[in-house]
Amino acid sequence: MALALNNSVDEVNNVYVAIGMPVDEFGIMEKLQEYRDYIFQEGPLSIRINKNSEGQIIEKEFNIVGRYVYPESAGDLYLDPIRYENKTVGVGDFGNLNVNLSLWDNFDYDAN
């Protein structure tokens, strides 16, 4: 994920990161926190990368100011936020060997 941040932000930026996790584990607070902490620690992050084929190394710094975990496929809601505002929406993620479904009420996850 650090490489993706490298390609998305300037030299020094405050950034928020979000990631999806399996729907069946999302409702378990301990698993959610464990997943969030595994992905990124809050605070400064410094990475060294090759800038070009000549091997020029540059160092970039990011400041992670917020970390968010959502159930898989929840990002689809944010593609058209006006359409889904104040509505109940079901989001489905149909993978190769699994099906994940989640229900959202005005962008709040409904675990029931």
C-alpha contacts under 8 A as a table, 3 or more apart, distances in Angstrom:
res1	aa1	res2	aa2	distance
1	M	4	A	5.08
1	M	5	L	6.35
2	A	5	L	5.05
2	A	6	N	6.13
2	A	47	I	7.34
3	L	6	N	4.88
3	L	7	N	6.48
4	A	7	N	5.27
4	A	8	S	6.37
5	L	8	S	5.00
5	L	9	V	6.00
6	N	9	V	5.94
6	N	10	D	7.71
6	N	60	K	7.20
9	V	12	V	7.67
9	V	13	N	6.58
10	D	13	N	6.21
11	E	60	K	5.52
11	E	61	E	6.22
11	E	62	F	7.52
12	V	60	K	6.99
12	V	61	E	5.34
12	V	62	F	5.48
12	V	63	N	7.44
13	N	61	E	7.39
13	N	62	F	5.27
13	N	63	N	6.05
14	N	62	F	6.20
14	N	63	N	4.70
14	N	64	I	5.95
14	N	65	V	6.09
15	V	62	F	6.93
15	V	63	N	6.08
15	V	64	I	5.11
15	V	65	V	5.88
15	V	66	G	7.04
16	Y	64	I	5.94
16	Y	65	V	5.78
16	Y	66	G	4.62
16	Y	67	R	5.89
16	Y	68	Y	7.76
17	V	64	I	7.26
17	V	66	G	6.35
17	V	67	R	5.02
17	V	68	Y	6.23
18	A	67	R	5.85
18	A	68	Y	4.53
18	A	69	V	5.59
18	A	70	Y	7.35
19	I	68	Y	6.57
19	I	69	V	5.14
19	I	70	Y	6.27
20	G	69	V	5.68
20	G	70	Y	4.78
20	G	71	P	5.04
20	G	72	E	4.43
20	G	73	S	6.93
20	G	74	A	7.42
21	M	25	E	7.35
21	M	26	F	6.59
21	M	35	Y	7.67
21	M	69	V	6.83
21	M	70	Y	6.29
21	M	71	P	5.09
21	M	72	E	5.26
22	P	25	E	5.62
22	P	26	F	6.33
22	P	71	P	5.92
22	P	72	E	5.74
22	P	100	N	7.59
23	V	26	F	5.09
23	V	27	G	7.55
23	V	71	P	4.87
23	V	72	E	6.10
23	V	100	N	6.11
23	V	101	L	7.09
23	V	102	S	6.91
24	D	27	G	6.86
24	D	100	N	7.85
25	E	28	I	5.56
25	E	31	K	6.40
25	E	32	L	7.20
26	F	29	M	7.23
26	F	31	K	7.08
26	F	32	L	5.79
26	F	70	Y	7.29
26	F	71	P	5.95
27	G	32	L	7.53
27	G	111	A	6.42
28	I	31	K	5.42
28	I	32	L	6.24
29	M	32	L	5.03
29	M	33	Q	6.20
30	E	33	Q	5.34
30	E	34	E	6.08
31	K	34	E	5.00
31	K	35	Y	6.02
32	L	35	Y	5.19
32	L	36	R	6.18
32	L	69	V	6.99
33	Q	36	R	5.07
33	Q	37	D	6.05
34	E	37	D	5.24
34	E	38	Y	6.07
35	Y	38	Y	5.09
35	Y	39	I	6.35
35	Y	69	V	7.84
36	R	39	I	5.39
36	R	40	F	6.62
36	R	67	R	6.75
36	R	68	Y	6.95
36	R	69	V	6.23
37	D	40	F	5.58
37	D	41	Q	5.75
38	Y	41	Q	7.40
40	F	64	I	7.97
40	F	67	R	7.46
41	Q	64	I	7.52
42	E	63	N	7.63
42	E	64	I	5.13
42	E	65	V	6.12
42	E	66	G	6.82
42	E	67	R	7.19
43	G	63	N	5.21
43	G	64	I	4.88
43	G	65	V	6.25
44	P	61	E	6.84
44	P	62	F	5.63
44	P	63	N	4.19
44	P	64	I	6.05
45	L	61	E	5.59
45	L	62	F	5.09
45	L	63	N	6.02
45	L	64	I	7.19
46	S	59	E	6.80
46	S	60	K	5.64
46	S	61	E	4.40
46	S	62	F	6.39
47	I	59	E	5.58
47	I	60	K	5.47
47	I	61	E	6.57
48	R	57	I	6.44
48	R	58	I	5.63
48	R	59	E	4.37
48	R	60	K	6.52
49	I	57	I	5.49
49	I	58	I	5.62
49	I	59	E	6.47
50	N	53	S	7.46
50	N	55	G	5.48
50	N	56	Q	5.53
50	N	57	I	4.58
50	N	58	I	6.42
51	K	55	G	6.79
51	K	56	Q	5.43
51	K	57	I	5.78
51	K	58	I	6.21
52	N	55	G	5.78
52	N	56	Q	5.99
53	S	56	Q	7.53
64	I	67	R	7.35
70	Y	74	A	6.27
71	P	74	A	5.76
71	P	102	S	7.37
72	E	75	G	7.75
72	E	93	D	7.13
72	E	100	N	7.47
73	S	76	D	5.92
73	S	91	V	6.81
73	S	92	G	7.06
73	S	93	D	6.01
74	A	77	L	5.86
74	A	78	Y	7.77
74	A	91	V	6.75
74	A	102	S	7.98
75	G	78	Y	5.41
75	G	79	L	6.99
76	D	79	L	5.37
76	D	80	D	7.69
76	D	91	V	7.79
77	L	80	D	6.17
77	L	81	P	6.17
77	L	84	Y	6.78
77	L	107	F	7.54
78	Y	81	P	4.98
80	D	83	R	5.60
80	D	84	Y	6.78
81	P	84	Y	5.30
81	P	85	E	5.92
82	I	85	E	5.28
84	Y	87	K	5.44
84	Y	88	T	7.62
84	Y	89	V	7.20
84	Y	106	N	6.98
84	Y	107	F	7.85
85	E	106	N	5.47
85	E	107	F	7.29
86	N	105	D	7.04
86	N	106	N	4.46
86	N	107	F	7.93
87	K	104	W	7.99
87	K	105	D	5.86
87	K	106	N	5.21
88	T	103	L	7.13
88	T	104	W	5.50
88	T	105	D	4.30
88	T	106	N	6.17
89	V	103	L	5.81
89	V	104	W	5.14
89	V	105	D	6.46
90	G	101	L	6.95
90	G	102	S	5.71
90	G	103	L	4.45
90	G	104	W	6.21
91	V	101	L	5.68
91	V	102	S	5.32
91	V	103	L	6.32
91	V	104	W	7.76
92	G	99	V	7.19
92	G	100	N	5.74
92	G	101	L	4.51
92	G	102	S	6.63
93	D	99	V	5.79
93	D	100	N	5.03
93	D	101	L	6.37
94	F	98	N	6.30
94	F	99	V	4.65
94	F	100	N	6.48
95	G	98	N	5.20
95	G	99	V	6.04
102	S	109	Y	7.49
102	S	110	D	7.51
102	S	111	A	7.84
103	L	109	Y	6.21
103	L	110	D	5.42
103	L	111	A	7.36
104	W	107	F	5.52
104	W	108	D	5.36
104	W	109	Y	4.63
104	W	110	D	5.39
105	D	108	D	5.15
105	D	109	Y	6.47
105	D	110	D	6.47
